[in-house]
Amino acid sequence: MKILAIGAHPDDIEFGCAGTLVKYTAKGTGLYLLVVSDGSLGGDPKVRRLEQEASAKIMGAKDLKWGGYKDTFILFDKKLIDLIEDTIKKINPSFIFVNSPEDTHQDHVLLARATIAATRYTTNVLFYETPTSIDFKPLVFVDVSKSLDKKIQCLKAHKSQVPKTNIPDSDIVDIALATARYRGTMGRVTYAEGFYPLRLFINI
């Protein structure tokens, strides 16, 4: 099986679904990452690229692809849809994870919209949350109690971003732990990641 995880910025995938992805790669699933923008408003794009590469190794990704967009300049247009479609054709993933469209960051919103268009023939598409998601209501949960340490390692690999939360006395690791605990409570486990499905097939 193959998985494609798509993020608008470096570290989006890590916050939203790294615990789930680590569980899959531990079982031999092929993981492929597509990071659409360079995250340059959050820091030096060269540094952010290196951080993303380090995190991808921790997750066990087979490949990391960059979309080539500047931070905050992602557009919902044919070029972006084609980028996602071409990536899907090359990989043929069984599952796709991407930013939720209900969000306060325009890059997340527009990437999600483009992914909806590009995955119209894809069976399993799940939206993940980030700290800027709005009214996120997950219907699918993955127990990440045993993969939480790896998820935190992935987030810490983005060390230039860890303190950038605009929340006093709290960093991105604190927020990720609190989110995982809350979603775990919703899913009746200790720690979980939650997802909202665009489509999800249960094969019997």
C-alpha positions as CSV (number, residue, x, y, z in Angstrom):
1,M,0.0,0.0,0.0
2,K,1.1,3.6,-0.6
3,I,0.1,6.8,1.1
4,L,0.4,10.4,-0.1
5,A,0.5,13.1,2.5
6,I,0.1,16.7,1.2
7,G,0.9,19.8,3.2
8,A,0.7,23.5,2.4
9,H,3.8,24.2,4.4
10,P,6.7,22.4,6.0
11,D,5.4,20.9,9.4
12,D,1.7,20.8,8.5
13,I,1.8,17.1,7.8
14,E,3.7,16.5,11.0
15,F,1.1,18.2,13.2
16,G,-1.8,16.7,11.4
17,C,-1.0,13.1,10.8
18,A,2.7,12.1,11.6
19,G,1.6,9.7,14.3
20,T,-0.6,7.9,11.8
21,L,2.0,7.9,9.1
22,V,4.7,6.5,11.4
23,K,2.4,3.6,12.3
24,Y,1.9,2.8,8.6
25,T,5.6,3.0,7.6
26,A,6.5,0.7,10.5
27,K,4.4,-1.9,8.8
28,G,6.1,-1.4,5.4
29,T,3.6,1.1,3.8
30,G,5.2,3.3,1.2
31,L,4.9,7.0,2.3
32,Y,5.2,9.9,-0.1
33,L,5.1,13.6,0.9
34,L,4.2,16.6,-1.2
35,V,4.9,20.0,0.5
36,V,3.4,22.7,-1.7
37,S,5.1,25.9,-0.4
38,D,8.5,26.8,0.9
39,G,7.3,28.2,4.2
40,S,9.4,31.2,3.7
41,L,7.3,33.5,5.8
42,G,8.1,31.3,8.8
43,G,11.8,31.4,8.3
44,D,14.7,30.8,5.9
45,P,13.4,28.5,3.1
46,K,16.7,26.7,3.0
47,V,16.5,25.9,6.7
48,R,12.9,24.9,6.4
49,R,13.7,22.5,3.5
50,L,16.4,20.8,5.6
51,E,14.1,20.5,8.5
52,Q,11.4,18.9,6.4
53,E,13.9,16.5,4.9
54,A,15.0,15.5,8.5
55,S,11.4,15.0,9.5
56,A,10.6,12.9,6.4
57,K,13.4,10.5,7.4
58,I,12.0,10.1,10.8
59,M,8.6,9.3,9.3
60,G,10.2,6.8,7.0
61,A,9.1,8.5,3.8
62,K,10.3,7.1,0.5
63,D,10.2,10.4,-1.3
64,L,9.6,14.1,-0.6
65,K,8.4,16.4,-3.4
66,W,8.1,20.2,-3.3
67,G,5.4,22.1,-5.1
68,G,7.5,25.2,-5.7
69,Y,5.1,27.8,-4.4
70,K,6.0,30.7,-2.1
71,D,4.4,30.9,1.3
72,T,0.9,32.6,1.1
73,F,1.0,32.5,-2.7
74,I,-0.7,29.2,-3.2
75,L,-3.4,29.6,-5.8
76,F,-6.5,27.5,-6.5
77,D,-5.9,27.1,-10.2
78,K,-5.2,24.5,-12.9
79,K,-1.5,24.5,-12.2
80,L,-2.0,23.4,-8.6
81,I,-4.6,20.8,-9.5
82,D,-2.3,19.4,-12.2
83,L,0.5,19.2,-9.7
84,I,-1.6,17.1,-7.3
85,E,-3.1,15.0,-10.1
86,D,0.3,14.3,-11.6
87,T,1.7,13.3,-8.2
88,I,-1.3,11.0,-7.7
89,K,-0.8,9.3,-11.1
90,K,2.9,8.7,-10.4
91,I,2.3,7.2,-6.9
92,N,-1.2,5.7,-7.1
93,P,-1.8,6.0,-3.4
94,S,-4.4,4.1,-1.5
95,F,-4.9,7.0,1.0
96,I,-4.4,10.7,0.7
97,F,-4.1,13.0,3.7
98,V,-4.3,16.8,3.3
99,N,-5.0,20.1,5.2
100,S,-8.6,20.7,6.2
101,P,-10.5,23.3,4.0
102,E,-12.0,24.8,7.1
103,D,-9.1,27.0,8.2
104,T,-7.9,30.5,8.8
105,H,-4.8,30.2,6.6
106,Q,-5.5,30.8,2.9
107,D,-2.8,28.4,1.8
108,H,-4.5,25.6,3.7
109,V,-7.9,26.5,2.3
110,L,-6.8,26.7,-1.3
111,L,-4.7,23.6,-1.2
112,A,-7.6,21.6,0.2
113,R,-9.9,22.9,-2.5
114,A,-7.4,22.0,-5.2
115,T,-7.0,18.5,-3.7
116,I,-10.8,18.0,-3.7
117,A,-10.7,18.7,-7.4
118,A,-7.6,16.5,-8.1
119,T,-8.9,13.5,-6.1
120,R,-12.3,13.2,-7.6
121,Y,-11.5,9.6,-8.6
122,T,-9.5,8.7,-5.5
123,T,-11.2,6.4,-3.0
124,N,-9.8,7.4,0.4
125,V,-9.2,11.1,1.1
126,L,-8.9,12.4,4.7
127,F,-8.5,16.0,6.0
128,Y,-6.2,16.6,9.0
129,E,-6.2,19.5,11.4
130,T,-3.6,22.1,12.2
131,P,-3.5,24.8,14.9
132,T,-5.3,27.2,12.5
133,S,-8.2,24.8,11.7
134,I,-11.7,26.0,12.4
135,D,-14.5,24.0,14.0
136,F,-12.7,20.7,13.1
137,K,-15.0,17.8,13.7
138,P,-13.2,14.5,13.1
139,L,-15.2,11.4,12.4
140,V,-12.2,9.0,12.0
141,F,-9.6,8.4,14.7
142,V,-6.2,6.7,14.8
143,D,-4.7,5.7,18.1
144,V,-1.2,7.2,18.2
145,S,-0.4,6.4,21.8
146,K,2.5,4.2,20.7
147,S,3.7,6.5,17.9
148,L,3.4,9.8,19.7
149,D,7.1,10.0,20.5
150,K,7.9,9.7,16.8
151,K,5.3,12.4,16.0
152,I,7.0,14.7,18.5
153,Q,10.4,13.9,17.1
154,C,9.1,15.0,13.7
155,L,7.8,18.3,15.0
156,K,11.0,18.9,16.9
157,A,12.9,18.4,13.6
158,H,11.3,21.7,12.5
159,K,13.2,23.4,15.3
160,S,12.9,26.8,13.8
161,Q,9.1,26.6,14.1
162,V,8.6,25.0,17.5
163,P,8.3,28.3,19.4
164,K,6.2,30.1,16.8
165,T,2.7,29.8,18.1
166,N,1.8,33.4,19.3
167,I,0.5,31.8,22.4
168,P,2.3,32.8,25.7
169,D,4.2,30.0,27.4
170,S,3.2,27.4,24.8
171,D,5.1,25.9,21.8
172,I,4.0,23.7,19.0
173,V,4.8,20.5,20.9
174,D,2.6,21.6,23.7
175,I,-0.3,22.2,21.3
176,A,0.3,18.9,19.5
177,L,0.2,17.0,22.8
178,A,-2.9,18.8,24.0
179,T,-4.6,18.1,20.6
180,A,-3.6,14.4,20.6
181,R,-4.9,14.1,24.2
182,Y,-8.2,15.8,23.3
183,R,-8.7,13.7,20.2
184,G,-7.8,10.6,22.2
185,T,-10.6,11.4,24.7
186,M,-13.0,11.8,21.8
187,G,-11.9,8.4,20.4
188,R,-11.8,6.7,23.8
189,V,-8.0,6.1,23.8
190,T,-5.1,8.0,25.4
191,Y,-3.8,9.8,22.4
192,A,-5.3,10.0,18.9
193,E,-5.2,11.9,15.6
194,G,-8.6,12.8,14.2
195,F,-9.6,13.1,10.5
196,Y,-12.6,14.2,8.6
197,P,-13.2,12.1,5.4
198,L,-13.9,13.5,2.0
199,R,-14.3,9.8,1.1
200,L,-13.5,6.7,3.0
201,F,-14.2,3.2,1.8
202,I,-14.5,0.3,4.2
203,N,-13.7,-2.8,2.2
204,I,-15.4,-6.0,3.4
